[in-house]
Amino acid sequence: IHSFCKKDDHNKENLFNSLNYDVAAKKRKKDLLNNKTKVQYFHQEKWIYVHKGSTKERHGYCTLGEAFNRLDFSSAILDSRRFNYVVRLLELIAKSQLTSLSGIAQKNYMNILEKVVQKVLEDQQNIRLIRELLQTLYTSLCTLVQRVGKSVLVGNINMWVHRMESILHWQQQLNNIQITRPAFKGTTFTDLPLCLQLNIMQRLSDGRDLVSLGQVAPDLQVLSEDRLLWKKLCQYHFTDRQIRKRLILSDKGQLDWKKMYFKLIRCYPRKEQYGDTLQLCRHCHILSWKGTDHPCTANNPETCSTSLSPQDFINLFRF
Protein backbone atom coordinates (compact mmCIF):
# COMPACT_ATOMS: atom_id res chain seq x y z
CA ILE A 1 0.00 0.00 0.00
CA HIS A 2 2.82 2.35 0.93
CA SER A 3 4.56 1.83 -2.41
CA PHE A 4 1.29 2.23 -4.28
CA CYS A 5 0.59 5.57 -2.55
CA LYS A 6 4.07 6.81 -3.32
CA LYS A 7 3.62 5.79 -6.93
CA ASP A 8 0.24 7.51 -7.03
CA ASP A 9 1.69 10.69 -5.58
CA HIS A 10 4.49 10.52 -8.09
CA ASN A 11 1.96 10.19 -10.94
CA LYS A 12 -0.07 13.09 -9.56
CA GLU A 13 3.05 15.23 -9.40
CA ASN A 14 3.96 14.31 -12.94
CA LEU A 15 0.41 15.07 -14.06
CA PHE A 16 0.52 18.46 -12.31
CA ASN A 17 3.88 19.34 -13.89
CA SER A 18 2.62 18.20 -17.28
CA LEU A 19 -0.42 20.46 -16.96
CA ASN A 20 1.81 23.39 -16.02
CA TYR A 21 4.05 22.73 -19.00
CA ASP A 22 1.03 22.55 -21.33
CA VAL A 23 -0.38 25.82 -20.01
CA ALA A 24 3.00 27.54 -20.33
CA ALA A 25 3.50 26.18 -23.84
CA LYS A 26 0.03 27.32 -24.90
CA LYS A 27 0.69 30.76 -23.43
CA ARG A 28 4.01 31.07 -25.25
CA LYS A 29 2.37 29.93 -28.47
CA LYS A 30 -0.46 32.44 -28.02
CA ASP A 31 1.98 35.27 -27.25
CA LEU A 32 4.08 34.35 -30.27
CA LEU A 33 1.00 34.28 -32.48
CA ASN A 34 -0.14 37.66 -31.16
CA ASN A 35 3.29 39.16 -31.74
CA LYS A 36 3.43 37.83 -35.29
CA THR A 37 -0.05 39.09 -35.96
CA LYS A 38 0.81 42.54 -34.69
CA VAL A 39 3.97 42.72 -36.77
CA GLN A 40 2.22 41.58 -39.92
CA TYR A 41 -0.69 43.88 -39.29
CA PHE A 42 1.67 46.80 -38.75
CA HIS A 43 3.47 46.16 -42.03
CA GLN A 44 0.33 45.37 -44.01
CA GLU A 45 -1.37 48.64 -43.13
CA LYS A 46 -0.28 51.20 -45.71
CA TRP A 47 -2.59 53.93 -44.47
CA ILE A 48 -3.14 55.97 -41.32
CA TYR A 49 -6.17 57.61 -39.79
CA VAL A 50 -5.79 61.38 -39.33
CA HIS A 51 -7.91 62.68 -36.48
CA LYS A 52 -9.99 65.78 -36.98
CA GLY A 53 -9.32 67.29 -33.57
CA SER A 54 -6.25 67.66 -31.40
CA THR A 55 -6.42 66.14 -27.93
CA LYS A 56 -3.84 64.64 -25.60
CA GLU A 57 -5.35 61.21 -26.08
CA ARG A 58 -5.39 61.39 -29.86
CA HIS A 59 -2.10 63.15 -30.41
CA GLY A 60 -0.03 60.07 -29.65
CA TYR A 61 -1.76 58.06 -32.38
CA CYS A 62 -1.53 60.64 -35.13
CA THR A 63 1.97 62.03 -35.20
CA LEU A 64 4.24 62.87 -38.10
CA GLY A 65 6.58 60.08 -37.05
CA GLU A 66 3.79 57.50 -36.98
CA ALA A 67 2.62 58.54 -40.44
CA PHE A 68 6.19 58.43 -41.74
CA ASN A 69 6.57 54.86 -40.47
CA ARG A 70 3.27 53.63 -41.81
CA LEU A 71 3.01 55.07 -45.33
CA ASP A 72 5.57 52.84 -47.05
CA PHE A 73 8.01 55.48 -48.28
CA SER A 74 10.64 52.79 -48.87
CA SER A 75 8.59 51.40 -51.75
CA ALA A 76 7.50 54.85 -52.94
CA ILE A 77 11.05 55.94 -53.79
CA LEU A 78 11.28 53.06 -56.28
CA ASP A 79 8.31 54.50 -58.19
CA SER A 80 9.41 57.25 -60.60
CA ARG A 81 6.03 58.99 -60.18
CA ARG A 82 6.50 59.27 -56.40
CA PHE A 83 10.26 59.77 -56.17
CA ASN A 84 10.29 63.59 -56.35
CA TYR A 85 7.36 63.76 -53.93
CA VAL A 86 9.20 61.72 -51.29
CA VAL A 87 12.43 63.70 -51.78
CA ARG A 88 10.58 66.98 -51.31
CA LEU A 89 8.96 65.60 -48.17
CA LEU A 90 12.35 64.51 -46.83
CA GLU A 91 13.66 68.02 -47.49
CA LEU A 92 10.79 69.70 -45.62
CA ILE A 93 11.29 67.38 -42.65
CA ALA A 94 15.02 68.11 -42.69
CA LYS A 95 14.38 71.86 -42.60
CA SER A 96 12.08 72.07 -39.61
CA GLN A 97 10.50 68.78 -38.53
CA LEU A 98 13.38 66.53 -37.47
CA THR A 99 12.65 67.11 -33.81
CA SER A 100 9.02 66.08 -34.36
CA LEU A 101 10.02 62.53 -35.30
CA SER A 102 10.22 59.72 -32.79
CA GLY A 103 13.40 57.69 -32.42
CA ILE A 104 12.08 54.93 -34.69
CA ALA A 105 10.90 57.49 -37.25
CA GLN A 106 14.30 59.21 -37.25
CA LYS A 107 16.00 55.87 -37.84
CA ASN A 108 13.50 55.11 -40.60
CA TYR A 109 14.17 58.55 -42.10
CA MET A 110 17.91 57.85 -42.33
CA ASN A 111 17.29 54.37 -43.78
CA ILE A 112 15.04 55.78 -46.51
CA LEU A 113 17.56 58.53 -47.22
CA GLU A 114 20.29 55.92 -47.65
CA LYS A 115 18.10 54.02 -50.12
CA VAL A 116 17.49 57.24 -52.05
CA VAL A 117 21.23 57.89 -52.31
CA GLN A 118 21.92 54.33 -53.43
CA LYS A 119 19.22 54.60 -56.09
CA VAL A 120 20.73 57.83 -57.44
CA LEU A 121 24.22 56.30 -57.46
CA GLU A 122 22.92 53.36 -59.49
CA ASP A 123 20.80 55.15 -62.11
CA GLN A 124 22.74 58.49 -62.06
CA GLN A 125 19.58 60.58 -62.15
CA ASN A 126 18.37 63.45 -59.91
CA ILE A 127 21.91 64.01 -58.63
CA ARG A 128 21.53 67.73 -57.96
CA LEU A 129 18.18 67.18 -56.23
CA ILE A 130 19.72 64.76 -53.71
CA ARG A 131 22.79 66.94 -53.21
CA GLU A 132 20.52 69.78 -52.13
CA LEU A 133 18.58 67.45 -49.82
CA LEU A 134 21.77 66.22 -48.13
CA GLN A 135 23.08 69.75 -47.73
CA THR A 136 19.80 70.91 -46.17
CA LEU A 137 19.83 67.97 -43.74
CA TYR A 138 23.47 68.47 -42.80
CA THR A 139 22.95 72.17 -42.13
CA SER A 140 19.94 71.45 -39.90
CA LEU A 141 21.83 68.77 -37.97
CA CYS A 142 24.78 71.10 -37.41
CA THR A 143 22.43 73.61 -35.84
CA LEU A 144 20.69 71.01 -33.67
CA VAL A 145 23.85 69.23 -32.53
CA GLN A 146 25.46 72.50 -31.47
CA ARG A 147 22.49 73.09 -29.19
CA VAL A 148 22.93 69.83 -27.28
CA GLY A 149 20.74 69.85 -24.19
CA LYS A 150 18.30 72.36 -25.69
CA SER A 151 17.10 70.41 -28.72
CA VAL A 152 14.87 67.36 -28.57
CA LEU A 153 16.75 65.14 -30.99
CA VAL A 154 16.21 61.59 -29.83
CA GLY A 155 19.33 59.50 -29.28
CA ASN A 156 22.93 59.85 -28.19
CA ILE A 157 24.97 62.72 -29.59
CA ASN A 158 27.59 60.26 -30.88
CA MET A 159 24.93 58.51 -32.96
CA TRP A 160 23.99 61.78 -34.65
CA VAL A 161 27.64 62.64 -35.27
CA HIS A 162 27.99 59.25 -36.95
CA ARG A 163 24.94 60.01 -39.10
CA MET A 164 26.44 63.35 -40.08
CA GLU A 165 29.61 61.53 -41.15
CA SER A 166 27.44 59.25 -43.29
CA ILE A 167 25.88 62.29 -44.94
CA LEU A 168 29.32 63.67 -45.77
CA HIS A 169 30.28 60.29 -47.22
CA TRP A 170 27.14 60.25 -49.39
CA GLN A 171 27.88 63.76 -50.61
CA GLN A 172 31.38 62.67 -51.59
CA GLN A 173 29.99 59.68 -53.48
CA LEU A 174 27.61 61.93 -55.42
CA ASN A 175 30.42 64.35 -56.24
CA ASN A 176 32.52 61.48 -57.62
CA ILE A 177 29.87 60.31 -60.09
CA GLN A 178 31.18 60.26 -63.63
CA ILE A 179 28.33 60.14 -66.13
CA THR A 180 29.40 58.09 -69.13
CA ARG A 181 28.09 58.45 -72.66
CA PRO A 182 25.91 55.51 -73.76
CA ALA A 183 27.70 52.95 -75.91
CA PHE A 184 24.96 52.63 -78.52
CA LYS A 185 24.98 54.83 -81.60
CA GLY A 186 21.66 56.14 -82.74
CA THR A 187 19.59 59.28 -82.98
CA THR A 188 20.66 61.82 -80.38
CA PHE A 189 18.95 64.93 -79.08
CA THR A 190 20.93 67.20 -81.39
CA ASP A 191 19.91 65.10 -84.42
CA LEU A 192 16.26 66.08 -83.94
CA PRO A 193 14.74 69.04 -85.80
CA LEU A 194 15.09 72.37 -83.98
CA CYS A 195 11.34 72.61 -83.39
CA LEU A 196 11.36 69.24 -81.60
CA GLN A 197 14.41 70.19 -79.55
CA LEU A 198 12.72 73.37 -78.44
CA ASN A 199 9.50 71.47 -77.70
CA ILE A 200 11.38 69.05 -75.45
CA MET A 201 13.21 71.88 -73.68
CA GLN A 202 9.87 73.48 -72.89
CA ARG A 203 9.04 70.40 -70.80
CA LEU A 204 11.88 71.14 -68.38
CA SER A 205 10.57 72.79 -65.22
CA ASP A 206 13.91 73.85 -63.74
CA GLY A 207 15.87 76.68 -65.29
CA ARG A 208 19.14 75.16 -64.10
CA ASP A 209 18.46 72.16 -66.33
CA LEU A 210 18.13 74.51 -69.30
CA VAL A 211 21.46 76.13 -68.47
CA SER A 212 23.15 72.72 -68.12
CA LEU A 213 21.65 71.54 -71.40
CA GLY A 214 22.94 74.66 -73.15
CA GLN A 215 26.50 73.78 -72.08
CA VAL A 216 26.44 70.48 -73.98
CA ALA A 217 26.78 71.88 -77.49
CA PRO A 218 26.97 75.32 -79.17
CA ASP A 219 23.67 74.78 -81.00
CA LEU A 220 21.92 73.96 -77.73
CA GLN A 221 23.44 77.07 -76.17
CA VAL A 222 21.58 79.20 -78.72
CA LEU A 223 18.30 77.37 -78.07
CA SER A 224 18.66 77.60 -74.28
CA GLU A 225 18.75 81.41 -74.55
CA ASP A 226 15.39 81.59 -76.35
CA ARG A 227 13.31 84.37 -74.76
CA LEU A 228 10.00 82.57 -75.33
CA LEU A 229 11.36 79.52 -73.52
CA TRP A 230 12.21 81.51 -70.37
CA LYS A 231 8.99 83.48 -70.59
CA LYS A 232 6.92 80.29 -70.49
CA LEU A 233 9.01 79.02 -67.59
CA CYS A 234 8.33 82.21 -65.61
CA GLN A 235 4.62 82.10 -66.37
CA TYR A 236 4.45 78.44 -65.35
CA HIS A 237 5.96 78.94 -61.91
CA PHE A 238 4.84 82.45 -60.96
CA THR A 239 1.75 84.63 -61.08
CA ASP A 240 1.43 87.76 -63.21
CA ARG A 241 1.53 89.89 -60.08
CA GLN A 242 4.81 88.33 -58.94
CA ILE A 243 6.30 88.80 -62.40
CA ARG A 244 5.28 92.48 -62.54
CA LYS A 245 7.11 93.12 -59.27
CA ARG A 246 10.38 91.73 -60.63
CA LEU A 247 10.64 93.18 -64.13
CA ILE A 248 14.16 93.35 -65.58
CA LEU A 249 14.99 95.01 -68.90
CA SER A 250 17.84 93.97 -71.16
CA ASP A 251 20.23 96.35 -72.91
CA LYS A 252 17.91 96.29 -75.92
CA GLY A 253 14.95 97.46 -73.82
CA GLN A 254 13.23 94.06 -73.83
CA LEU A 255 12.22 91.99 -70.84
CA ASP A 256 15.08 89.70 -69.80
CA TRP A 257 13.05 86.61 -68.87
CA LYS A 258 16.07 84.53 -67.97
CA LYS A 259 17.33 86.99 -65.36
CA MET A 260 13.77 87.48 -64.13
CA TYR A 261 13.38 83.74 -63.59
CA PHE A 262 16.43 83.43 -61.36
CA LYS A 263 15.40 86.53 -59.45
CA LEU A 264 11.87 85.22 -58.97
CA ILE A 265 13.00 81.84 -57.59
CA ARG A 266 14.94 83.70 -54.89
CA CYS A 267 11.82 85.58 -53.87
CA TYR A 268 8.96 83.09 -54.35
CA PRO A 269 8.49 79.33 -54.20
CA ARG A 270 8.26 77.54 -57.51
CA LYS A 271 5.20 75.62 -58.61
CA GLU A 272 5.34 71.97 -57.58
CA GLN A 273 3.97 69.19 -59.75
CA TYR A 274 4.16 65.45 -59.04
CA GLY A 275 3.20 62.32 -60.93
CA ASP A 276 1.61 60.79 -57.83
CA THR A 277 0.82 62.15 -54.38
CA LEU A 278 -0.58 61.08 -51.04
CA GLN A 279 -4.37 61.16 -50.86
CA LEU A 280 -6.57 62.21 -47.94
CA CYS A 281 -10.08 60.75 -47.87
CA ARG A 282 -12.49 63.50 -46.81
CA HIS A 283 -15.08 60.93 -45.76
CA CYS A 284 -13.09 58.72 -43.37
CA HIS A 285 -9.99 60.96 -42.88
CA ILE A 286 -7.56 58.22 -43.90
CA LEU A 287 -4.23 59.14 -45.47
CA SER A 288 -2.72 56.78 -48.05
CA TRP A 289 -1.08 56.55 -51.45
CA LYS A 290 -3.34 56.54 -54.47
CA GLY A 291 -4.61 53.06 -55.22
CA THR A 292 -4.11 51.80 -51.65
CA ASP A 293 -7.13 49.96 -50.24
CA HIS A 294 -8.43 51.36 -46.96
CA PRO A 295 -11.63 50.70 -44.97
CA CYS A 296 -13.74 53.51 -46.43
CA THR A 297 -17.52 53.43 -45.94
CA ALA A 298 -18.30 55.97 -48.68
CA ASN A 299 -20.32 54.84 -51.69
CA ASN A 300 -17.72 56.26 -54.10
CA PRO A 301 -14.36 56.42 -52.30
CA GLU A 302 -12.61 57.75 -55.42
CA THR A 303 -14.61 60.97 -55.34
CA CYS A 304 -13.69 61.62 -51.69
CA SER A 305 -9.91 61.70 -52.14
CA THR A 306 -7.94 64.94 -52.12
CA SER A 307 -4.33 65.17 -53.29
CA LEU A 308 -1.88 66.57 -50.75
CA SER A 309 1.32 68.42 -51.52
CA PRO A 310 4.34 67.65 -49.30
CA GLN A 311 3.70 70.86 -47.37
CA ASP A 312 0.02 69.92 -46.91
CA PHE A 313 1.16 66.58 -45.51
CA ILE A 314 3.41 68.34 -42.95
CA ASN A 315 0.59 70.73 -42.00
CA LEU A 316 -1.72 67.84 -41.13
CA PHE A 317 0.41 67.04 -38.10
CA ARG A 318 0.89 70.53 -36.71
CA PHE A 319 -1.12 70.93 -33.53
C-alpha positions, 0 to 999 in steps of 0.5 A, a space after each residue: 500500500 505504501 509503495 502504491 501511494 508513493 507511486 500515485 503521488 508521483 503520478 499526480 506530481 507528474 500530471 501536475 507538472 505536465 499540466 503546467 508545461 502545457 499551459 505555459 507552452 500554450 501561453 508562449 504559443 499564443 503570445 508568439 502568435 499575437 506578436 506575429 499578428 501585430 507585426 504583420 498587421 503593422 506592415 500590411 497597413 499602408 494607411 493611417 487615420 488622421 484625427 480631426 481634432 487635437 487632444 492629448 489622447 489622440 495626439 499620440 496616435 496621429 503624429 508625423 513620425 507615426 505617419 512616416 513609419 506607416 506610409 511605405 516610403 521605402 517602396 514609394 522611392 522606387 516608383 518614378 512617379 512618387 520619387 520627387 514627392 518623397 524627396 521633397 517631403 524629406 527636405 521639408 522634414 530636414 528643414 524644420 520637422 526633425 525634432 518632431 520625429 520619434 526615435 524609430 521614425 528618425 531611424 527610418 528617415 535615415 534608412 530611406 535617405 540611404 536608399 534614395 542615395 543608393 538609387 541615385 548612385 545606381 541610375 545616375 539621375 536626380 543628382 543635384 536634387 539629392 545633393 541639395 537634400 543632403 546639404 539641407 539635412 546636414 545644415 539642420 543637424 549642425 544647428 541642432 547638434 550645437 544646441 545639445 541639451 536644448 534640442 529634442 533630438 532623440 538619441 545619443 549625440 555620438 549617434 547623430 555625429 555618426 549620421 552626419 559623417 554618413 551624410 558627408 560620405 554620401 555627398 562625396 559619393 555623389 560628387 565622384 559620379 562620372 556620367 558616361 556616354 551611352 555605348 549605342 549609336 543612334 539618334 541623339 537629341 541634337 539630331 532632332 529638328 530644332 522645333 522638336 528640340 525646343 518642344 522638349 526643352 519646354 518640358 523642363 521645369 527647372 531653369 538650371 536644367 536649361 542652363 546645363 543643357 545649353 552647355 552640352 553643345 553650341 547649338 543647344 546654347 543658342 536654343 537655351 537662350 530663347 526668350 519665349 522659352 524663359 517666358 513660359 518658364 516664368 509664367 508656369 511657376 509664378 503669377 502675373 503679379 509676382 512677375 510684374 514686381 520683378 521686371 528686368 529690362 535687357 540692354 535692348 529694352 526688352 524683358 530679360 526673362 532669364 534673369 527674371 526667372 532666377 530673381 523670382 525663384 529667390 523671392 517666391 516658391 516655384 510651382 510643384 507638380 508630381 506624378 503621384 501624391 498622397 491622398 486624404 479621404 475626406 469621408 473617413 480621414 484616412 491618409 494613403 497613397 493613391 490606389 491603396 485599399 483602406 476601410 472607407 464606408 463611402 459609396 464612391 471612395 474615389 470621389 472623396 480623395 484629395 491630393 496633398 502636396 508635401 507641405 500639406 502633408 506636414 501641415 496635417 500634423 501641426 497641432 
